Amino acid sequence: MEKICVAIRVRPPTKQNSVRGYHWKVLDNSISLLSGAGTVISGHTFAFDTIFGADAKNINIYEEHAKAVVQSAVAGFNGTVFAYGQTSSGKTYTMRGSESEPGITRLAVSEIFRHIQQGMDREYLIRVSYMEIYNEEINDLFAPDSRKLQIHENLEKGVFVAGLREEIVDSVEQVLGLLEAGEAKRHFGETNMNLHSSRSHSIFRMVIESRSKSGKGEKGSDADAVRVSELNLVDLAGSERIAKTGAGGVRLKEGGHINKSLMCLGNVINKLCEGGAKQGAHIPYRDSKLTRILQTALGGNARTAIICTMTPDEEQIDESRGTLQFASRAKRVTNCAQVNEILTDAALLKRQKKEIEELLQKLQGQGSKPSDDLEKEIKRLRNDLLKTELEREKLEVELQEEKKALNDKLKEQERKIVNLSTMVISSAGDDFNQPHQKGSRRETWCPRPVTSDLETQRGRRATPEFEAPPSFLGSSVNLSLRRSNNLGLPPAFGSLIEDDKDSWRSSDGFERSPTPADFENIADEDTWATLNGGHLNVDLFNDRTDRRAMSSAASENSKNILLEHQLRELQAQFDELQTAFNNKDLEHQQQLETSIEEACKYKEQVDLLSQEKAKLEEALAKTESQTQSSPSQPSSPVVTEDYYVKKLEELVNEMEIEQKKCKQENARLLEEVHGLQDQLLSANTSLEKERRLQTELEQEIILLRERLISSNERLHSPNEDMHECGFADNGCSSSIATDDQKFESKNHDLQQGNGATTSEKSEAGEVPFEATEKSSPSRISILEQQLDIVQREKDRISDIWMEQMNANEAATRSIEAEKMWLANELQNYIGALAIQDEVVSAICKGIREFEADVENRRPVC
Ligand SMILES: Nc1ncnc2c1ncn2[C@@H]1O[C@H](COP(=O)(O)OP(=O)(O)OP(=O)(O)O)[C@@H](O)[C@H]1O
């Protein structure tokens, strides 16, 4: 729900000086009436969303106020922009504009085509029509011969003007050309207030159809949906006070119709802002053609923007106040706009298919029963069906009512004819001074002696033969009184709406909306004044003329001819009504048939869906029973799908388990590799140790060799040696003894593998080195023995070293081989894993393909 957007536009003043100094002042978003002293007149402050001052341009008004509605229309929402205000306040200036300053209509047309050219995703079809409501008749401004068009309503189109020409357009220039041609045919006229005054309400309508480009070619795709929206750009004729416009004759009649239709518009707005639409109250759209055509824009499925134009002149204060009051009420009216989408049969079918598929998917995915959703769908369709039937019934009732109304009219006409026939017959032979037999309608208008007081008071020419019916007279009296209160000036049109509230109270005291009949009395205030001033309202004139003709015919012999003429006219009217009645009947019959057809269609859809539901339930039952009996032997398509899907799922599970195992094995192997690497490291460390030991041994061998050489040398010089070694130099001998002891000890350690000391060895009976040092030959033999021992020891150590080396090399080789094997093994596993991954993705792909295949093979529901 959204409110109607209302903006005020104050045009530049037409007169610079005011007599009493009253003036309107715009402050932010409110407008107030100020006295000459500058104080705000109470009850004369009005607030709005936007108020445009005298310096505002049409483009500002379009951008800030109308553009959003135009853009919504392109997006699929109905939209209406109209200008409302008294005559000469600048409505046409705002809507139509000029060459130098284009108005809302031109700006909107340009915007729409700009949008269409920029929009890449949708394609558009634009149709335009242009009509005017002149003297309550609809004329086609594109087809001058198409006049008095009728308004119709049906379920499909809503309210529409039958026979209105629509032009398909594809460029701004084309639309502007058509607009210009149409405007040339519109009724304009000169009044005291406006040299170029609109004498009709004009409605330029653009029907915007669009659909997605992606849907092109794909028959039945969802994108097939077509959006259809209407944009009405309305330039209303202005309310006018005959006293000011100085209208007479044709202008007077036009003014009466203009005021009357604007009054109806005011009534509709009043009802709507009182919340009538929500409470289901009757909204009098049918009271005028204008409100009927704008029905959607007023409280319906549309976005609406109103620009209320006003003149700031002191002379026009009443009119401006009326406009502001209208605007205040209009901004409280809410509309309910929504995108208008039409689905082709194919798109509808496609959508339904999709819904069924979704239901099936739900069934498979969540195990929910499709019947629930189908049940809902069937219920929804049943509701639609019921709604359609209700619509049909409503139409039937309306049809009956209209039939009744037409019958009444026909009866009335017949009665008139009978009356006239009687009069013809009686006039042929009777005395004309006898009172006439009149029909009941005439009787209500029957002469009572004219209260000439009134006329005398007013100083106007009395019309002796005419007397208004009581109601009319009552209003006239009221008007006269009001006038006298109002210093002889007629109240403004807008204020009349307010002032006359009392007169719109019904006998039971409740307030009611004024009816067109009420309005006839009030809106014709000026007509009344003019009438009494010598101008005659055309209808009343006709009425009076009829009676004057009859009375004069009594004195002249031509009465028969006149009455016969009237009889013929009435007969013609009767025929016309009969034809209208027949047409209406036919139309309603057609509407009825359409409704019945639609209802049948819905019924068929319901049946189809019921069948579908039954089939699905059957399939479901079959599937369940087959799954229970032999899940491994699927026979129906549904079982096959389930079975294969399950199988594939099992396969995937197995693969996943296998993959997990591989990963575990991989981890174990890695652990092993790490263990071996540790082993290799410790082997390397021990190898290193052995090498160090070997180096130590080599050094010892070198040491022994040196000692051996020195021993040999001492052997060849015994005295010196004896002296040096045993007796001459104790220090040296003790040193050698110490070295020898060490050597012996070492040698012994190596031989025995224990750490026994020399003293321990001598105790055990071994020959110590010191004991032999005094006898040279034995010492030589000992030394030779020792050399021999050392040599053997060296050989043994070399052997051990070699063995150790060989063992180390073998260990290194085996570790290397082990490493190589493990690396290979690792590589193999990685390869196997990659293969497994490929296999898994191939299986997944297979599953997807299989599912797609199953989808394709699924029977079309
Ligand atoms: N805002 C404005 N700025 C300048 N001139 C304006 C403005 N509004 C109206 N006018 C001028 O006032 C005159 C009357 O305006 P316009 O015909 O638009 O009034 P209107 O409300 O359509 O009257 P009507 O109801 O009689 O058709 C025109 O000459 C127009 O150029």
The ligand as an ORCA input file, in Angstrom:
! r2SCAN-3c Opt
* xyz 0 1
  N       4.493     28.291    -14.078
  C       4.201     29.141    -15.070
  N       5.128     29.964    -15.536
  C       4.867     30.805    -16.534
  N       3.662     30.873    -17.159
  C       2.689     30.068    -16.743
  C       2.906     29.149    -15.678
  N       1.777     28.474    -15.487
  C       0.884     28.943    -16.387
  N       1.434     29.896    -17.133
  C       0.759     30.637    -18.213
  O      -0.569     30.886    -17.812
  C      -1.460     30.684    -18.877
  C      -2.517     29.664    -18.500
  O      -1.886     28.429    -18.268
  P      -2.535     27.063    -18.661
  O      -3.231     27.124    -19.965
  O      -1.512     26.044    -18.518
  O      -3.596     26.923    -17.513
  P      -4.596     25.732    -17.273
  O      -4.609     25.456    -15.837
  O      -4.310     24.610    -18.167
  O      -5.960     26.381    -17.641
  P      -7.283     25.685    -18.181
  O      -7.804     24.861    -17.097
  O      -8.175     26.822    -18.483
  O      -6.908     24.926    -19.370
  C      -0.639     30.246    -20.052
  O      -0.420     31.369    -20.898
  C       0.654     29.803    -19.471
  O       1.746     30.053    -20.345
*
